[in-house]
Amino acid sequence: MLPWRMGEKPARVTNYLFSRLFHCDPPDYWQAKEEIMPERRKSKRRSISYYMRVIDASANQMIGHLADITLQGLKIDSQKPLQVNKEYRLRIYTTADVADKDYIEFSACARWCEPDTLEPGIYEIGFEIVRILHHDSEIVQHIVDKYSIRENSFNF
C-alpha cells in the first residue's frame, strides 16, 4: 500500500516524490509546509481498509468514501469538492460485524477540502464530528477497531 494512505503527511510524500523524480532536495518552501501547519488533532488518524460509503443524509446523496476516522473526525475521498465550514448530516452504512443497525448518522462540519495531490479529480475532505449519539460513537470505535490499518514505518 502507498505511504499517503498509511498516515503519511502530504508534505513528506511530496518531498519524497520530488527528490525521487528530480534527484535533488525540494525547494525550502515545500519542506517548511509541515512546520507552518502543525498537527492539531487530539487523536491519531486511523486509515480504514474497508470500503465504506459516506452519504449526505439531508440530500440522500453519496458524497464519498471513508478514508480515515477517529471519534473526533473523519476524512473522505470525494469526486466533488464540498463547502468548507458548513455543517453536514452524514450517514455511514455499517456492517453486522461492527453494528447492530444498518447505518449511523451524525452532524459534522467540513473543516478543509483539498484536491488529492496524487489522484486527479479526487478531493480529500476533512470533517470534525460535532454531534453524535453515544451509541453511534461506540459504533465508530468498533469501526476503528475492526477496519483500521496498522501503522507501518517507511524509511525514505
N, C-alpha and C positions, 0 to 999 in steps of 0.2 A: 504494500500500500504506500502511497506517496506521502511525504512528510507533512504537507499542508493539511492533510486530513487526519493527522495524528497529533494535532495540537500545536504545531509549529507556528510561530509568529510570522505574519506575512513579510515583515521586513527581513527576517532571517532567510526565508525562502527566496525572496527577491535578490538578496545579496549573494546567496549561493548560486542561483541561476545565472546572474550577471557574471560572476567570477568563472563559472564553467564555460559560458559562451565566449567571453572576451579575454579569458586568460589573464585577468588583472583584477584588482580590487575595484568595487563600485565606487562612484563618487561619494564624497563625505556626506552630502545631504541625504543620501539613501541610508547610509549607516546610522545617521543620527535619528532616523524616524522612530525607532523604539524608545529612545531617550526622551523625545518630545511627548510621546503619548504613553505615559506609564500605565501599567495594568491596574484597573480599579475593581476588578471582580473580587467578591468575597470568597467564592469557592472556585476551584479549578474546573475548567471546561472539561466535559466528558463527551467525546465524539461517539456517535451512535452507529452501530454496524447494521441495524435493521432499517429497511426502507419504510418510513412512516410518513403518511400524508398529513399536511397541515392545511386546515380549511379555515377560511374567514367565515365564521358561523353566521354573521349578520347578513352576508351576501350569499351564503351557501355555495361558495366557490373555492376550489383548491388554489392556494397561493404558493405552495412549495412543498419541500420535503425536509424533514428534520435532519440537521447536520450534527448538532450537539445540544445538550440540555443539562441544566442544574435546577435546583429548587428556586433559584433566583431569576433565571432567564433561559433563553434558548437562541439558537442560530438556525436559520433555514436557508436553503438554496432555492431560488425562485427564478422563473423565466421573465419576470417583470419587476421593476422597482416598486417599492411602497413608500408612502409618505412618512417621513420621519417625525417624531414627536406626536404621533397620532395613536390613540388607543384603539386596539382591535379586540374583538371577541374571537378567540382562536379555539379550534376543535382539533384534537389529535385522536385518530382512530387507534384503538388498542387491541391487544390480543388476549386470549383467555389465560395465557401463562403469566401476565402481569396485572390483569384487572378483572374485576367481577362485572364489568359493564363494557359496552361496545366502544365508548369514547369518553374523553374528558374535555371539559370546556373551561376556559379561564380568560380573564382580561389581561392583555399585555400591551405595553407601549413600545412601538418601534423606536429604538434609540439610534440606530445607524443603518445605512443601506449603501453598499459599495459594489461596483462591478467586480466579479471574480477575476483576478489577475491572470488566471490560467485557463479559464473556460469562457470564451466569448459568448455573450448572450445570456449569461447566468449572473444573478445578483445574490450576494450574501447579505442577509438582513438579521440584525441583532435585536432581540426583544428583551425587555425587562418585565417579568411577571408582576402584575400589580394587585390582582385579586384572584384567588383560587380557593376552592373549598378544601377543607382539611383532608377529606378522603381522597380528593383528586391529587393533592400534593403527595400523599402516600403512594399513589399510583405512579406519579412522576419518579419518585425514589425507586420504585420497582423497575421502571424502565431503565433508569441509570444503572441499577444493579445487574439487570439481565442483559442489556444490549450495549453497554458502553465498551469502548475499545480500551484495552490496557495500554498504558503509556509505553512507548518504545524509545530508546535512546538512539539518536542519529548523530554520528560524528562526521561533520562536514569539514 
